[in-house]
Structures are given as structure tokens and as C-alpha cells.
Amino acid sequence: MGGLAAGSYVFGDIGLSVNTINTTNIEPASGAWFVSDEVKFANKLLMGPKVGIWVGGGLAFGLNMIYYTDFSQGSLVFRPEVGMGFSPFKLVYGYNAKLTNTRFEGINRNLVEVVYCFKLKKLKSWHPFDQP
């Protein structure tokens, strides 16, 4: 997956996700859980390892935990998201709520994020009722 988050600052996002796409309903639905890293290349490098989940099917909702660090200090952040999401794509508004070190600078409070999940490998489908 790759993405871009923009607010007062611009971050690139790259990581791995496991996506589920359900096309049996009238409206397709999708979901993902992922690990990634947000990076801001500015006058000072800032990184944010991230874990999260999101679901979409027109509307998209997500939850993320991020630890932003400049390698001398850091801040743990909780980010809820809401927006649009279809299959491998989402466009969301997110709010970064600092849980620790509320004085940590250089991260967005409000942001817009666009993410695309590239297909690298299709995993075998598993359903509990398919077992012999």
C-alpha cells in the first residue's frame, strides 16, 4: 500500500496490508488491516510506524495507532478516519489525537489522506464452513 497524507505537513505512507473484498452484495464492500510507516522529509526527518484497520463500501471508516518520532522524542497518536473507500482505494479525513507528549511538534492535527493498496499476492480464501 502507498499513500499521501496532507494537512499542515505532507507525509508519505508505505506499508503492507491484507485486504478483503466482498462483491456478492449489491454494493461492494472491502476492509483491510495493515502495518505501515509515515515519513516526512523536511528540514528534519520524522517517522511514524503505524498499525490500523479500515472498512469501506462507499463510506470508509478507519482506526490507526501511530508512534511519531524524530529520533530524540516521540508521541503516540490515535487517529480515527472517515471518508470514501472502494476496494483498494480510500480518501479520508483523519484527526490525530496525541496520547503522549502533547507538545511534540511537526505532525498534523487534521489531515486528508489518500491510499491505494497495490495487489502483490492473492491469498487463499478461507471460510469456516468450507472445511471438510
Buried (B, 14 or more C-beta within 10 A) or exposed (E): BEBBBEBEBEBEBEBEBEBEBEEEEEEBBBBBEBEBBBEBEEEEEBBBBBBBEBBBBEEBBBEBEBBBBBEEEBBBBEBBBBBBBBBBBBBBEBBBEBEEBEEBEBBBEEBBBBBEBEEEEEEEEEEEEEEE
